[in-house]
Amino acid sequence: MAGLDSERAQKVARKLPAWSAVDGIEIPSALSLEQCSSSATARYKALVAGQVAAAARSGQLPPETSGCAGPLPSDDGPLPLTMPRVARFPGAVPASVPLATILDLTGGLGVDSWALSQVAERVVYFERNEELAAAAGRNFQRLGAGNIDVRCETVTPQTELPEADLIYADPARRDAAGRKVFLLEDCTPDILTLLPMLLRKAPAVLVKLSPMADLAMLAERFGPALREIHVVECDGEVKELLCLLLRDNSSPEPDILVVRLSGQAAGGDILRFRMAEERAAEVRFAAEVRPGDVLLEPCPALLKAGAFRLPCARWGLQKLAPSTHLYLLPGAETAPSAPGNPFFPSPGAETAPSAPGSRFFKAWRIAEVLPLGAAAFKALKQRYPHADVTARNLPLGSAELQKRLGVASGGDVHIFGCRLADSSPVLLVTEPV
């Protein structure tokens, strides 16, 4: 990466390790590096694109991978297109028969095109910025991705696109003045306007959107073509939403996939559900919370996906309160990793396919349960000078609660301020399981 300043080179090494190992890689601007996908998220898109496009070409769904949590209900619509209901997937894109053509309408730095080129005979990269397009073309050659055609142009309804197996787009979410925009029609290109034309050119369209986008809004705006919404988390943060749209979609409502990437090359885990399942899920609330109980904190992607009731029905968990998205693991008075535990695997054992919930939660052992108030604040400040603090379902945020507690961040202790099922506000002092 000769020619890059040390700060930018370090960021490339963290975000794009495969690129950082290649001499001469060009990064035209800090913004292009900030906005591009990481190697991990780009590789995941290639995995999804390969499965979807292969299914579209063959007219058949791809075989399910191992790890499925039981059969799908017979009345739940079509079988999963890209992943079963619960799956562990590899970090590497599996070798398969190459697809014909994938179009990337918003190429940018080219990270997604580079990943997609590993599952296609040909990728056509479109980018309106001349400097970015030229640099991407040279980078593709250095990376050995000779099957990517570079086109420096803006895709409009008048653009002559080639026929493709799949079309990918990551619309720019900034206007001409550099201000962030949030409506789909304000992004560039306007996917809603282009969508009819795109679905004539390819049976499937994959759109990357901001992690701030509302899932219900996306389902409404994209309409019946929307088959899947992937909520992609990496390094403990939701990085992007992927919307899969199909020309011929027979699913009654989109599937939502909670995706947790384990790292740049370690693969990850997927949980699939539909909002109809979430709405119908029976919720059990914890009658009491005691020291020794195991508290489960959902991962960010599970919260973003809106799976609040589902954990109770799927894994037998108990919710603390209707709007407190924290859970108790029943029967966990002994070590959660003890043999036979229905939620956590035994030490060194594979997670039971029928009970993979521990992949989507962080577990804490409750040490103290205190009523929220000045007396508890004073006592906790003396006992725990260092602790991380989280507020859930309270009129104050996490930063304000930490300020009132007067504790510094850090250490193994985590204090949760929340409401219980009887609406009482409490402080739960916890330690990692």
Secondary structure, DSSP 8 states (H G I E B T S, - for coil): -TT--HHHHHHHHHH-HHHHTSTT-----HHHHHHS--HHHHHHHHHHHHHHHHHHHHTS-----S---S---TTS-S--SSS-SEEEE-SS------EEEEEESS-TTSHHHHHHGGGEEEEEEE-S-HHHHHHHHHHHHHTT-TTEEEE-S---TT------SEEEE--B-B-TTS-B--SGGGSBS-HHHHHHHHHHH-SEEEEEE-TTS-HHHHHHHHGGGEEEEEEEEETTEEEEEEEEEESS---SS-EEEEEEE-SSSS-EEEEEEEHHHHHH----B-S---TT-EEEEE-HHHHHHT-SSHHHHHH--EEEETTEEEEE-TT-SS-TTSTT-SSS--TTS---TT--GGGGEEEEEEEEEEESSHHHHHHHHHH-SB-EEEE-SSSS-HHHHHHHHT-BS-SS-EEEEEE-TTS-EEEEEEEE-
